[in-house]
Amino acid sequence: MLDRAKKTSLTPQAYRDAMSRFAGAVTIVTTDGPAGLRGVTVSAAVSISDNPPTVAICLNRNRDENRWFADNGCFAINILVETQIELARAFAGEGHLDMAERFALGTWNKLATGAPALAGARTALDCSVRDVNLVHTHYVVMGEVMAVAASEPGHALAYLDRDYRAIGGSR
């Protein structure tokens, strides 16, 4: 039987270094509603179920504005293509642009929930918030996918070894 009471000597930095080797799709998650307009670049988005279609995103609690995703009750996961690297950088905070300036860099549509869906994204998943959990340093937000918009496949934008990389594409 596994002894779960043992403490690990793993440091946060060692964990971050290990996770940097884990390739993740680069997404901009967005929300809009009474709490306000917000968008952030994340690679922590995952499919949970297809019946009903459910996804989860993880947002750092160090930014109070990340509560807006739950407060607005909606979000969109915009899966980026390689040509959208500058958007990824802007929504990650590079250049210290305010939110209006970040959104001005792209063309945005609204699908079912009112969350901004990026025109030209590889895929946009428009979601209604179903559950929010606090897990240590992050909010884990689960959403039911209410609408999907897809563009031409192109090369997906991934984050690996602390750098952006193009992968895949149409055949």
VODOVEX-922977 format. One record per residue: residue number from 0; residue in three letters; y, z, x of N, C-alpha, C in turn. Coordinates in steps of 0.02 Angstrom, whole numbers. Each point is the difference from the previous one (the first is absolute). Layout:
<node NUM; 'ALA'; <Y; Z; X>; <Y; Z; X>; <Y; Z; X>>
...
This chain:
<node 0; 'MET'; <-59; 0; 42>; <59; 0; -42>; <62; 0; 44>>
<node 1; 'LEU'; <50; -37; -20>; <61; -7; 39>; <44; 61; -9>>
<node 2; 'ASP'; <24; 28; 55>; <45; 58; -3>; <71; -25; -9>>
<node 3; 'ARG'; <25; 5; -60>; <67; -25; -16>; <56; 48; 22>>
<node 4; 'ALA'; <-18; 59; 22>; <51; 49; 20>; <25; -11; 71>>
<node 5; 'LYS'; <-33; -43; 38>; <22; -12; 69>; <67; -35; 1>>
<node 6; 'LYS'; <43; 22; 43>; <66; -30; 9>; <-6; -57; 50>>
<node 7; 'THR'; <39; -51; -11>; <0; -56; 47>; <57; 9; 50>>
<node 8; 'SER'; <-9; -27; 58>; <54; 2; 50>; <39; -65; -1>>
<node 9; 'LEU'; <-13; -41; -50>; <35; -64; -6>; <74; 11; -14>>
<node 10; 'THR'; <42; -30; 41>; <72; 6; -10>; <25; -55; -46>>
<node 11; 'PRO'; <57; 10; -33>; <28; -54; -41>; <10; -64; 40>>
<node 12; 'GLN'; <22; 5; 62>; <11; -59; 41>; <-66; -37; 14>>
<node 13; 'ALA'; <-53; 37; 15>; <-65; -31; 13>; <-24; -36; -63>>
<node 14; 'TYR'; <11; 30; -58>; <-19; -32; -63>; <41; -64; -11>>
<node 15; 'ARG'; <66; 3; 11>; <42; -60; -8>; <-22; -54; 48>>
<node 16; 'ASP'; <-17; 18; 62>; <-23; -49; 48>; <-65; -33; -24>>
<node 17; 'ALA'; <-46; 39; -27>; <-62; -29; -26>; <14; -45; -59>>
<node 18; 'MET'; <44; 20; -46>; <14; -40; -59>; <38; -64; 18>>
<node 19; 'SER'; <34; -2; 57>; <35; -61; 19>; <-49; -56; 14>>
<node 20; 'ARG'; <-63; 17; 10>; <-52; -50; 11>; <-31; -25; -64>>
<node 21; 'PHE'; <23; 27; -56>; <-26; -17; -66>; <48; -51; -31>>
<node 22; 'ALA'; <-22; -62; -7>; <43; -52; -27>; <14; 13; -74>>
<node 23; 'GLY'; <63; -9; -19>; <18; 9; -70>; <46; -56; -23>>
<node 24; 'ALA'; <-8; -20; -63>; <45; -49; -30>; <70; 30; -3>>
<node 25; 'VAL'; <50; -40; 15>; <69; 23; -3>; <26; -15; -70>>
<node 26; 'THR'; <25; 52; -32>; <26; -7; -67>; <69; 32; -4>>
<node 27; 'ILE'; <39; -25; -47>; <61; 35; -20>; <-14; 26; -70>>
<node 28; 'VAL'; <2; 66; -7>; <-8; 28; -67>; <70; 15; -27>>
<node 29; 'THR'; <9; -18; -63>; <66; 3; -31>; <-4; 36; -67>>
<node 30; 'THR'; <56; 27; -20>; <6; 31; -66>; <72; -8; -24>>
<node 31; 'ASP'; <8; 2; -65>; <67; -1; -30>; <-5; 34; -67>>
<node 32; 'GLY'; <52; 36; -18>; <2; 35; -63>; <53; 53; 1>>
<node 33; 'PRO'; <-5; 50; -44>; <51; 51; -5>; <14; 38; 65>>
<node 34; 'ALA'; <-52; 10; 41>; <9; 37; 63>; <36; -42; 52>>
<node 35; 'GLY'; <-6; -66; -4>; <33; -43; 48>; <-44; -54; 28>>
<node 36; 'LEU'; <31; -46; 37>; <-33; -56; 32>; <-21; 22; 70>>
<node 37; 'ARG'; <-64; -13; 17>; <-26; 19; 65>; <-53; -49; 21>>
<node 38; 'GLY'; <-4; -11; 65>; <-53; -40; 30>; <-14; 24; 70>>
<node 39; 'VAL'; <-63; 2; 18>; <-20; 21; 67>; <-59; -42; 24>>
<node 40; 'THR'; <-4; -11; 65>; <-56; -35; 30>; <-56; 51; 11>>
<node 41; 'VAL'; <-59; -17; -24>; <-58; 44; 11>; <-62; -43; 15>>
<node 42; 'SER'; <-46; 30; 37>; <-65; -32; 9>; <-54; 43; -34>>
<node 43; 'ALA'; <21; 54; -33>; <-46; 45; -34>; <-2; -17; -75>>
<node 44; 'ALA'; <-33; -55; -16>; <-10; -21; -69>; <-73; -22; -5>>
<node 45; 'VAL'; <-33; 19; -54>; <-72; -13; -5>; <-20; -10; -73>>
<node 46; 'SER'; <-50; -42; -10>; <-30; -10; -66>; <-46; 59; -14>>
<node 47; 'ILE'; <3; 25; -61>; <-43; 56; -20>; <-54; -23; -48>>
<node 48; 'SER'; <18; -41; -50>; <-47; -20; -52>; <22; -66; -30>>
<node 49; 'ASP'; <-48; -36; -30>; <19; -61; -35>; <-4; 8; -76>>
<node 50; 'ASN'; <-22; 59; -24>; <-5; 10; -71>; <15; 72; -19>>
<node 51; 'PRO'; <62; 17; -15>; <56; -46; 0>; <25; -13; 71>>
<node 52; 'PRO'; <36; -56; 10>; <24; -15; 68>; <48; 55; 24>>
<node 53; 'THR'; <-20; 33; 53>; <37; 59; 25>; <8; -5; 75>>
<node 54; 'VAL'; <60; 17; 24>; <16; 1; 71>; <32; 67; 18>>
<node 55; 'ALA'; <3; 14; 64>; <34; 60; 24>; <45; -18; 58>>
<node 56; 'ILE'; <57; 33; 4>; <45; -6; 57>; <14; 70; 26>>
<node 57; 'CYS'; <13; 5; 64>; <17; 63; 32>; <71; -4; 27>>
<node 58; 'LEU'; <41; 48; -20>; <70; 2; 19>; <17; 66; 33>>
<node 59; 'ASN'; <33; -3; 57>; <18; 60; 36>; <48; 43; -40>>
<node 60; 'ARG'; <-13; 65; -1>; <43; 46; -37>; <64; 18; 38>>
<node 61; 'ASN'; <8; -25; 61>; <60; 17; 38>; <63; -33; -28>>
<node 62; 'ARG'; <-7; -46; -46>; <57; -33; -34>; <-2; 20; -73>>
<node 63; 'ASP'; <51; 37; -22>; <3; 21; -70>; <-2; -59; -47>>
<node 64; 'GLU'; <28; -57; 20>; <2; -59; -43>; <-70; -27; -16>>
<node 65; 'ASN'; <-50; 18; 39>; <-67; -24; -14>; <-29; 31; -64>>
<node 66; 'ARG'; <32; 53; -26>; <-20; 28; -65>; <19; -48; -56>>
<node 67; 'TRP'; <46; -45; 13>; <24; -46; -52>; <-57; -44; -28>>
<node 68; 'PHE'; <-50; -14; 41>; <-56; -40; -23>; <-34; 34; -60>>
<node 69; 'ALA'; <-12; 65; 6>; <-29; 38; -55>; <50; 8; -56>>
<node 70; 'ASP'; <62; 17; 17>; <52; 11; -51>; <13; -62; -42>>
<node 71; 'ASN'; <-2; -59; 30>; <11; -62; -37>; <-62; -21; -40>>
<node 72; 'GLY'; <-58; 25; 21>; <-61; -15; -36>; <-28; -70; 13>>
<node 73; 'CYS'; <26; -34; 50>; <-24; -67; 16>; <11; -16; 73>>
<node 74; 'PHE'; <-40; -48; 24>; <10; -25; 68>; <-34; -68; 6>>
<node 75; 'ALA'; <21; -38; 48>; <-33; -64; 17>; <-21; 3; 73>>
<node 76; 'ILE'; <-59; -25; 12>; <-25; -9; 69>; <9; -74; 16>>
<node 77; 'ASN'; <43; -15; 46>; <15; -69; 20>; <-34; -13; 67>>
<node 78; 'ILE'; <-54; -38; 0>; <-39; -13; 60>; <32; -59; 37>>
<node 79; 'LEU'; <21; 13; 62>; <41; -48; 36>; <-39; -53; 37>>
<node 80; 'VAL'; <34; -56; 13>; <-26; -53; 43>; <38; 1; 66>>
<node 81; 'GLU'; <-26; -36; 48>; <28; 4; 68>; <74; -18; 4>>
<node 82; 'THR'; <25; -42; -44>; <71; -20; 3>; <46; 54; -27>>
<node 83; 'GLN'; <-28; 55; -26>; <41; 53; -29>; <5; 61; 46>>
<node 84; 'ILE'; <-10; -11; 64>; <1; 56; 48>; <69; 34; 2>>
<node 85; 'GLU'; <53; -38; -7>; <67; 31; 1>; <11; 45; -60>>
<node 86; 'LEU'; <-28; -19; -58>; <3; 44; -58>; <-39; 64; 14>>
<node 87; 'ALA'; <-59; -7; 29>; <-40; 59; 17>; <39; 47; 45>>
<node 88; 'ARG'; <32; -28; 50>; <39; 41; 46>; <59; 34; -35>>
<node 89; 'ALA'; <35; -37; -42>; <58; 28; -36>; <-21; 57; -45>>
<node 90; 'PHE'; <-54; -10; -38>; <-22; 53; -47>; <-35; 58; 36>>
<node 91; 'ALA'; <-17; -10; 64>; <-25; 55; 41>; <57; 40; 30>>
<node 92; 'GLY'; <61; -22; -10>; <58; 38; 24>; <33; -29; 62>>
<node 93; 'GLU'; <-29; -53; 29>; <33; -30; 59>; <67; -29; -22>>
<node 94; 'GLY'; <50; 11; 39>; <67; -26; -16>; <40; 47; -44>>
<node 95; 'HIS'; <-32; 51; -26>; <34; 51; -41>; <41; -30; -57>>
<node 96; 'LEU'; <-28; -51; -32>; <34; -30; -57>; <-7; 45; -61>>
<node 97; 'ASP'; <51; 1; -43>; <-8; 38; -62>; <-46; -39; -46>>
<node 98; 'MET'; <-20; 32; -54>; <-51; -30; -44>; <24; -66; -30>>
<node 99; 'ALA'; <63; -5; -20>; <26; -63; -28>; <-4; -56; 51>>
<node 100; 'GLU'; <16; 15; 63>; <-3; -51; 53>; <-72; -23; 13>>
<node 101; 'ARG'; <-47; 47; -4>; <-70; -18; 10>; <-23; -47; -55>>
<node 102; 'PHE'; <15; 18; -62>; <-22; -42; -56>; <35; -68; 0>>
<node 103; 'ALA'; <60; -4; 28>; <37; -63; 3>; <-34; -50; 47>>
<node 104; 'LEU'; <-45; 23; 43>; <-35; -44; 46>; <-56; -41; -33>>
<node 105; 'GLY'; <-18; 18; -61>; <-54; -35; -35>; <20; -20; -70>>
<node 106; 'THR'; <-44; -37; -32>; <8; -18; -70>; <-51; 40; -39>>
<node 107; 'TRP'; <23; 35; -52>; <-43; 47; -36>; <-4; -20; -74>>
<node 108; 'ASN'; <-59; 9; -27>; <-13; -12; -71>; <-23; 65; -32>>
<node 109; 'LYS'; <-3; 0; -65>; <-28; 57; -37>; <-59; -27; -39>>
<node 110; 'LEU'; <-56; 37; 1>; <-60; -21; -36>; <-5; 42; -64>>
<node 111; 'ALA'; <-45; 48; -2>; <-11; 40; -61>; <38; 66; -1>>
<node 112; 'THR'; <3; 35; 57>; <27; 68; 0>; <74; 5; 18>>
<node 113; 'GLY'; <27; -52; 29>; <69; 2; 24>; <7; 15; 74>>
<node 114; 'ALA'; <-56; 14; 34>; <3; 9; 72>; <12; -68; 33>>
<node 115; 'PRO'; <41; -2; 53>; <14; -64; 33>; <-62; -31; 33>>
<node 116; 'ALA'; <-14; -63; -19>; <-55; -38; 29>; <30; -55; 43>>
<node 117; 'LEU'; <-21; -3; 63>; <29; -46; 49>; <-25; -71; -12>>
<node 118; 'ALA'; <47; -46; -12>; <-17; -71; -5>; <-25; -23; 68>>
<node 119; 'GLY'; <-55; -35; 1>; <-28; -24; 63>; <-47; 48; 34>>
<node 120; 'ALA'; <-9; 60; -28>; <-50; 46; 28>; <-68; -31; -9>>
<node 121; 'ARG'; <-45; 16; 44>; <-69; -25; -6>; <-28; 19; -68>>
<node 122; 'THR'; <11; 62; -19>; <-17; 26; -66>; <47; 57; -15>>
<node 123; 'ALA'; <19; 6; -63>; <38; 59; -24>; <-41; 32; -56>>
<node 124; 'LEU'; <-12; 64; 6>; <-37; 39; -50>; <50; 46; -34>>
<node 125; 'ASP'; <12; -10; -64>; <48; 39; -39>; <-38; 56; -34>>
<node 126; 'CYS'; <21; 62; 13>; <-41; 58; -19>; <38; 52; -40>>
<node 127; 'SER'; <-35; 32; -45>; <24; 57; -37>; <-32; 63; 30>>
<node 128; 'VAL'; <42; 50; 17>; <-25; 60; 33>; <-47; 38; -47>>
<node 129; 'ARG'; <-59; 17; 24>; <-50; 38; -39>; <-11; 70; 27>>
<node 130; 'ASP'; <11; 11; 65>; <-12; 66; 29>; <37; 5; 67>>
<node 131; 'VAL'; <24; 59; 16>; <32; 13; 64>; <-29; 65; 28>>
<node 132; 'ASN'; <-23; -2; 61>; <-27; 59; 33>; <38; 13; 65>>
<node 133; 'LEU'; <12; 62; 15>; <29; 19; 64>; <-58; 15; 48>>
<node 134; 'VAL'; <-2; -38; 54>; <-52; 10; 50>; <35; 8; 67>>
<node 135; 'HIS'; <6; 61; 21>; <33; 19; 62>; <70; -31; 5>>
<node 136; 'THR'; <8; -49; 42>; <66; -29; 13>; <18; -58; -46>>
<node 137; 'HIS'; <-45; -18; -47>; <9; -61; -39>; <-9; 10; -75>>
<node 138; 'TYR'; <34; -43; -38>; <-16; -9; -70>; <-53; -55; -4>>
<node 139; 'VAL'; <-53; 12; -36>; <-49; -52; -14>; <11; -20; -73>>
<node 140; 'VAL'; <25; -61; -10>; <20; -23; -66>; <-52; -52; -23>>
<node 141; 'MET'; <-32; 14; -57>; <-48; -47; -27>; <32; -36; -59>>
<node 142; 'GLY'; <-11; -65; -1>; <29; -40; -54>; <-50; -48; -29>>
<node 143; 'GLU'; <8; -11; -65>; <-40; -51; -34>; <38; -66; 5>>
<node 144; 'VAL'; <-34; -52; 22>; <30; -65; 9>; <10; -32; -69>>
<node 145; 'MET'; <63; -15; -16>; <17; -27; -65>; <10; -76; 3>>
<node 146; 'ALA'; <19; -26; 59>; <12; -72; 8>; <-9; -17; 74>>
<node 147; 'VAL'; <-16; -64; 11>; <-9; -26; 68>; <37; -66; 7>>
<node 148; 'ALA'; <32; -10; 56>; <31; -65; 16>; <-23; -20; 70>>
<node 149; 'ALA'; <-24; -61; 7>; <-25; -23; 64>; <36; -64; 19>>
<node 150; 'SER'; <12; -8; 65>; <29; -61; 28>; <-53; -37; 40>>
<node 151; 'GLU'; <21; -51; 35>; <-46; -35; 44>; <-26; 50; 52>>
<node 152; 'PRO'; <-64; -4; 17>; <-29; 51; 44>; <37; 11; 66>>
<node 153; 'GLY'; <8; -52; 41>; <33; 11; 65>; <-37; 52; 42>>
<node 154; 'HIS'; <29; 16; 57>; <-29; 51; 43>; <27; 68; -21>>
<node 155; 'ALA'; <-46; 47; -9>; <19; 68; -19>; <32; 35; 60>>
<node 156; 'LEU'; <44; 47; -14>; <31; 41; 52>; <-37; 66; 4>>
<node 157; 'ALA'; <-26; 16; 59>; <-36; 62; 11>; <36; 41; 53>>
<node 158; 'TYR'; <-17; 65; 2>; <27; 44; 51>; <-59; 28; 39>>
<node 159; 'LEU'; <0; -12; 65>; <-55; 21; 43>; <27; 13; 70>>
<node 160; 'ASP'; <-23; 54; 30>; <22; 19; 68>; <76; 5; 4>>
<node 161; 'ARG'; <30; 27; -54>; <72; 12; -6>; <42; -64; 5>>
<node 162; 'ASP'; <-29; -55; -26>; <37; -63; 0>; <-22; -41; -60>>
<node 163; 'TYR'; <44; -45; -22>; <-14; -45; -55>; <-41; -59; 26>>
<node 164; 'ARG'; <-48; -22; -41>; <-43; -56; 19>; <-16; -42; -61>>
<node 165; 'ALA'; <-5; -66; 10>; <-19; -45; -54>; <-77; -7; 1>>
<node 166; 'ILE'; <-30; 3; -60>; <-72; -9; -4>; <-18; -45; -59>>
<node 167; 'GLY'; <-58; -31; 4>; <-27; -38; -56>; <41; -62; -16>>
<node 168; 'GLY'; <4; -13; -65>; <36; -59; -23>; <-45; -44; -42>>
<node 169; 'SER'; <29; -54; -24>; <-39; -44; -42>; <-47; -43; 43>>
<node 170; 'ARG'; <-52; -23; -30>; <-50; -39; 36>; <11; -73; -9>>
